[in-house]
């Protein structure tokens, strides 16, 4: 379960831009919808990158998977086709459903938003 999002869970682009994003948000130049959309787009791009690393053998699907909550969010948002999902070998006893359930993807964007704005 994801109890505390580490720095690695924040999409790379947002890590370097947190202070700028916070200033723009605090000044009213970025509203909630714009911020959430930006976070989501970054997360979905990273989910796709993690997926490609998995199927190309550059990353192994296991408990040590980098940023599993981001990949789970990609599954939750259904950005992968059935054919793409079939190329992933889940670990012993792990299914797509159990993997997603372990990382509560439905709360990821709000957690990342909170993390960015509380820095």
N, C-alpha and C positions, 0 to 999 in steps of 0.2 A: 504494500500500500504506500501511497505517496502521502507522507504526513508533512514534510517540509521540502519545498522545492529548492534544490541546490542551484548554484549558479549555472551548472551545466544544463539545467532544464530550461533556462531562459534562452530563446532563440538568439543565435550569435549576433545578428544585426542589432537586436535590441540591447544586448549587453553593452555594446560600445556607445549606444545612443541614449541610455537611460536618463542621464541628466538633462539632455536636450529635450527629450520627450516629456519629462516631468515639467520642465519650464514652460513648454508650449501648452501642456494640459492645464497647469496651474494658472496660466494667463488667459485661458479660454480660447486659444487658437486651435486646439484639438478638443473635440468633444468625446464623450464616452463611446459613441458608435464608431467614430473614426479610429480611436485608439484600439478598440476591440477588434475591428476589422484588420488593422495593421498587424496586431499580434497574431490573429488567426491566420492571415496570409503567410506570415513568417513561419508559424508552426506547421502549416500544411506543406510548405516548401521543404522544411526540414524533415518532415515525415516521409516525403517522397525520396529524399536523399538517403535516409536511413534504410528505406525499402530497397533501393538500388544497391546499396552496400551489402545488404543481406543476400540478395539473389546473385550478386557477383562474387560472393564468398569473402568479401572484405571485412565482414562483421558476422559474428555468429549469434544465432538466436538462442539466448540463454539468460540466466539471471544477471549476467554481466553486460547485457545489452546497453549501449549508451543511450540515454534519454528514452527509456521505454514508454514514458507517459506521452511523449510526442508521437511515437508510432501508434500507440493506442488511440490517440486523438484522430489520427489519419483513418484508422479503421472505423472509429465511431462516426466520422463524417462521411464515410463510404467513398473515399477518394480512390480506392483500389478496386479493380474489377475482380470478379470471381476467379478469372484466369490468373491474375497477378497474385491473389491470395493463395492460390493452389501451389505456387512456386515456393512458398515459405514452409520450411520444416519446423514446426513448433516442437518444443522439448517434450519429454516424457510426461504424459498426463495433462499437457497444456493444450487448450483449444483457443481459437480466436476469441470466443466468448469469455473464457476464464481469464485470458490475458487482459482483455479490455476491462473486465470487472476489477482486476487487481489494481488498476491505475486510475480509476474514476475519471475517464476522459471528459465527462460532461462538465467538470469543474475546472479544467485546466486553464482556459482563457481567463476566467475571473481570478484564479490564483496568480497567474503571471501578471495580470494588470495590477493587482494589489502589490505584488512584489516590486514592480517598476515604480509605482507611485509612492511607495513607502521608503524608497532609498534616499 
